[in-house]
Amino acid sequence: MPWLIDFTNQRVVIVGGGKVAYRKAKAFLQEGALVSIVASEIKEEFSSLECQKIYKDYDIDDIKDAFFVFAATSSKTKNQQIVDDALKQKIMCASATKTNTPFHSMATIHTNQMTLGVSTNGQYPALSLKLKNDLKGYDDYLEVLSLLRVEILNHQLVEENQRQSFFHSIMLLSLEELKLLYTMVLQRQGIVLLFPHHINEEAYSFASFAKALIFSCQESDYQQKLETLLMIHIKWNIQPMTISEGIIYKRIKQTVPIPVLSALFKEQELMNKLYQQPEKRLFLIHPSPHQHLYHLLNQYGDVTYFDHIPQIKDYDRIIPFILQKGYHYHQDIQKIKEALLGHYQYFDSVLLENDEVKNIIIDKIYQSRQGE
């Protein structure tokens, strides 16, 4: 069972004057211990250490009144004797060689946020060093977790009976997600974007633009992540990333225990900002039942479904009315684009690559209230 021991101002006796003893002496001094070295021969490197040097062969009196004893001679038999002497006097002890002792040293990691001990139980010591270096990468992660924990506890932002579950589940988030969440907690308001399918480059770019957390409803831990976030008592704006309020929107809405925002292109006001200026437009939309979307877009141009090639007309713009480059873009829109090549120069990309569209959607999300 690992324990952290405070060695500050405690007397530590190291028996031995070689390389192992030197490394251990440096480690104990870093912990604030008062170190004594006992050996008939002590290497020159010890002159740089602020420790007591006793040039003599070991005897049991040398460890009298010690808080901790470390046997670091080159003899396994002698090390065992030192350990036995310490145990008889009920002194904590360890050894550089395999001995019968209740204490075993571990590779130690000290970072700004953590103190960690790593051991392979003597099976493969070199692996301890690799694990030690790998674990240093968690320092930034722990720093954000710690800041988040303090803020939540100080302001009671999570119910007491939910805290254990919350602090375990919140580690499902990545470092970048935790940093963003911490900013939201400080502001007491957060935005979550829920995509019905996969999340690609356009979606991540938009989320960064909007300073929002982003989840795919197809992720295996999506529901757990969302429920964990909603344990935090701040104002949440949950935006289903669907164009209209069809079947997919309703499915997403059923997975969220609080009111969600309306679909992205429901309000006439938003459409007026984008498409009121007179232009000859052709909107390409999904062929599933989107009657409301069809009639809405029809006020601003022609509308057709992207499961067939439209007739060639004098359009100024052709607008694929989808959010990101997913299956339908590559299977359907791309075919239409290739078929119309040479007839139209202004063929829009997906909506989340359009800065004007992105800005207007973000304004809608920020200005909306829960339940609208």
ZAMARGU-4260 file (C-alpha; in steps of 0.2 Angstrom, whole numbers, plus 5000, padded with zeros to 4 digits):
<rodrens>
0) 5000/5000/5000 | 5008/5016/4994 | 5009/5031/5007 | 5016/5048/5006 | 5028/5052/5020
5) 5033/5069/5026 | 5052/5069/5029 | 5054/5087/5033 | 5067/5089/5047 | 5067/5070/5050
10) 5084/5061/5052 | 5087/5049/5038 | 5103/5037/5039 | 5109/5030/5023 | 5122/5017/5025
15) 5134/5016/5010 | 5144/5029/5000 | 5142/5024/4982 | 5131/5030/4967 | 5115/5022/4974
20) 5118/5031/4991 | 5121/5047/4982 | 5105/5047/4972 | 5095/5042/4988 | 5103/5056/4998
25) 5098/5069/4984 | 5080/5063/4985 | 5079/5063/5004 | 5087/5081/5004 | 5074/5087/4991
30) 5060/5081/5004 | 5068/5091/5017 | 5076/5077/5027 | 5091/5078/5038 | 5103/5066/5030
35) 5118/5056/5037 | 5129/5046/5027 | 5138/5031/5035 | 5152/5022/5026 | 5171/5020/5027
40) 5172/5026/5009 | 5161/5040/5003 | 5162/5046/4985 | 5168/5064/4980 | 5151/5068/4973
45) 5144/5069/4991 | 5154/5085/4994 | 5140/5095/4984 | 5127/5089/4996 | 5122/5097/5013
50) 5122/5081/5023 | 5132/5074/5038 | 5146/5062/5032 | 5152/5049/5045 | 5167/5039/5038
55) 5166/5023/5047 | 5160/5005/5045 | 5142/5003/5050 | 5137/4997/5067 | 5119/4997/5075
60) 5122/5013/5085 | 5123/5023/5069 | 5105/5021/5066 | 5099/5026/5084 | 5086/5039/5084
65) 5084/5038/5065 | 5067/5041/5058 | 5071/5031/5042 | 5086/5020/5037 | 5091/5016/5019
70) 5104/5002/5017 | 5114/5005/5001 | 5130/4995/5003 | 5136/4983/4989 | 5133/4968/5000
75) 5115/4960/5000 | 5119/4951/5017 | 5125/4967/5025 | 5110/4977/5019 | 5099/4963/5026
80) 5108/4965/5043 | 5105/4984/5043 | 5086/4981/5039 | 5085/4969/5053 | 5093/4981/5065
85) 5081/4995/5060 | 5066/4984/5061 | 5071/4978/5079 | 5071/4996/5084 | 5054/4999/5075
90) 5063/5011/5063 | 5056/5012/5045 | 5068/5006/5033 | 5072/5001/5015 | 5086/4993/5005
95) 5094/4995/4988 | 5095/4976/4986 | 5080/4964/4988 | 5078/4961/5007 | 5064/4957/5019
100) 5058/4974/5022 | 5040/4981/5023 | 5046/4997/5013 | 5051/4997/4995 | 5056/5013/4985
105) 5047/5018/4970 | 5051/5029/4955 | 5044/5046/4960 | 5037/5060/4949 | 5036/5078/4956
110) 5027/5090/4945 | 5018/5107/4949 | 5002/5098/4952 | 5006/5080/4957 | 5017/5068/4967
115) 5016/5051/4960 | 5025/5034/4964 | 5028/5021/4951 | 5034/5003/4953 | 5034/4987/4943
120) 5037/4977/4960 | 5055/4974/4954 | 5050/4965/4938 | 5056/4977/4926 | 5063/4993/4934
125) 5066/5002/4917 | 5048/5002/4913 | 5045/5013/4929 | 5056/5027/4921 | 5045/5026/4905
130) 5029/5027/4915 | 5036/5041/4925 | 5039/5051/4910 | 5022/5047/4902 | 5013/5052/4918
135) 5021/5070/4918 | 5009/5073/4903 | 4994/5073/4915 | 5001/5089/4925 | 4991/5101/4914
140) 4975/5090/4915 | 4976/5090/4934 | 4979/5108/4935 | 4962/5112/4926 | 4953/5098/4935
145) 4959/5106/4952 | 4953/5123/4947 | 4936/5117/4941 | 4934/5107/4957 | 4938/5122/4968
150) 4926/5133/4959 | 4912/5120/4960 | 4914/5117/4978 | 4917/5135/4983 | 4901/5140/4975
155) 4891/5124/4977 | 4887/5122/4958 | 4884/5103/4959 | 4872/5095/4972 | 4881/5087/4986
160) 4874/5070/4982 | 4880/5071/4964 | 4898/5077/4967 | 4906/5060/4968 | 4898/5054/4951
165) 4902/5071/4944 | 4920/5072/4948 | 4923/5054/4941 | 4913/5057/4925 | 4920/5074/4921
170) 4936/5065/4917 | 4928/5059/4901 | 4932/5076/4894 | 4948/5080/4885 | 4960/5094/4892
175) 4954/5106/4879 | 4936/5103/4884 | 4940/5105/4902 | 4948/5122/4899 | 4933/5128/4890
180) 4921/5121/4903 | 4931/5130/4916 | 4929/5146/4907 | 4910/5143/4906 | 4909/5139/4924
185) 4917/5156/4928 | 4905/5165/4917 | 4890/5154/4924 | 4884/5151/4906 | 4889/5137/4894
190) 4885/5132/4876 | 4884/5114/4870 | 4882/5109/4852 | 4874/5092/4848 | 4877/5085/4831
195) 4866/5070/4826 | 4880/5062/4816 | 4899/5062/4815 | 4909/5078/4819 | 4921/5084/4806
200) 4933/5098/4803 | 4919/5111/4799 | 4910/5106/4815 | 4925/5108/4826 | 4930/5124/4818
205) 4913/5131/4821 | 4913/5125/4839 | 4930/5134/4842 | 4923/5150/4833 | 4907/5149/4845
210) 4917/5144/4861 | 4906/5130/4863 | 4907/5112/4868 | 4903/5100/4855 | 4896/5082/4856
215) 4891/5069/4843 | 4875/5060/4848 | 4883/5044/4840 | 4897/5044/4853 | 4896/5029/4865
220) 4898/5041/4880 | 4888/5055/4873 | 4874/5054/4886 | 4885/5052/4901 | 4895/5067/4896
225) 4880/5078/4893 | 4872/5072/4910 | 4888/5076/4919 | 4888/5094/4912 | 4870/5097/4916
230) 4874/5093/4935 | 4883/5110/4935 | 4871/5124/4940 | 4874/5137/4927 | 4864/5143/4912
235) 4865/5130/4898 | 4861/5134/4880 | 4859/5117/4871 | 4859/5118/4853 | 4854/5103/4842
240) 4864/5106/4826 | 4850/5102/4814 | 4843/5113/4800 | 4825/5110/4804 | 4814/5103/4817
245) 4812/5086/4809 | 4813/5068/4816 | 4832/5070/4820 | 4829/5086/4830 | 4815/5077/4840
250) 4826/5062/4844 | 4840/5074/4850 | 4828/5083/4860 | 4822/5067/4869 | 4840/5064/4875
255) 4842/5081/4884 | 4834/5083/4901 | 4832/5102/4900 | 4824/5112/4886 | 4834/5114/4870
260) 4835/5128/4858 | 4825/5128/4842 | 4833/5121/4826 | 4845/5132/4817 | 4834/5138/4802
265) 4817/5140/4809 | 4815/5159/4812 | 4811/5170/4798 | 4822/5184/4805 | 4837/5174/4803
270) 4833/5169/4785 | 4830/5188/4781 | 4848/5192/4787 | 4855/5179/4776 | 4845/5179/4760
275) 4834/5194/4759 | 4844/5203/4746 | 4838/5199/4728 | 4848/5185/4720 | 4844/5171/4709
280) 4847/5156/4721 | 4845/5138/4720 | 4844/5129/4737 | 4848/5110/4738 | 4840/5101/4753
285) 4839/5084/4759 | 4824/5074/4752 | 4817/5068/4768 | 4801/5077/4774 | 4806/5095/4777
290) 4790/5104/4771 | 4793/5118/4783 | 4811/5121/4777 | 4805/5119/4759 | 4792/5133/4760
295) 4804/5144/4771 | 4818/5143/4758 | 4806/5145/4744 | 4803/5163/4749 | 4822/5167/4745
300) 4825/5156/4729 | 4821/5140/4720 | 4822/5124/4730 | 4826/5106/4725 | 4831/5090/4733
305) 4849/5084/4731 | 4844/5066/4725 | 4843/5072/4707 | 4852/5084/4695 | 4843/5101/4694
310) 4838/5109/4678 | 4851/5122/4672 | 4844/5140/4674 | 4852/5157/4676 | 4856/5156/4695
315) 4868/5167/4703 | 4871/5155/4717 | 4868/5137/4721 | 4868/5133/4740 | 4869/5116/4747
320) 4859/5118/4763 | 4868/5106/4774 | 4880/5110/4789 | 4895/5100/4785 | 4903/5089/4772
325) 4896/5072/4777 | 4889/5057/4767 | 4876/5067/4757 | 4889/5080/4752 | 4901/5067/4745
330) 4888/5056/4738 | 4875/5068/4731 | 4881/5086/4731 | 4897/5082/4723 | 4888/5074/4709
335) 4877/5089/4706 | 4893/5100/4707 | 4902/5090/4694 | 4886/5089/4682 | 4884/5108/4683
340) 4903/5111/4680 | 4905/5125/4667 | 4887/5132/4670 | 4890/5140/4687 | 4905/5147/4695
345) 4897/5152/4711 | 4893/5135/4720 | 4893/5138/4739 | 4901/5126/4751 | 4893/5119/4766
350) 4885/5131/4778 | 4898/5130/4792 | 4911/5135/4780 | 4902/5152/4777 | 4908/5165/4789
355) 4892/5175/4787 | 4881/5160/4791 | 4892/5155/4806 | 4891/5173/4814 | 4872/5173/4812
360) 4870/5156/4820 | 4882/5160/4834 | 4872/5176/4838 | 4856/5166/4838 | 4863/5154/4851
365) 4870/5167/4862 | 4854/5178/4862 | 4842/5163/4864 | 4835/5158/4881 | 4832/5140/4886
370) 4816/5133/4880 | 4814/5144/4865
</rodrens>
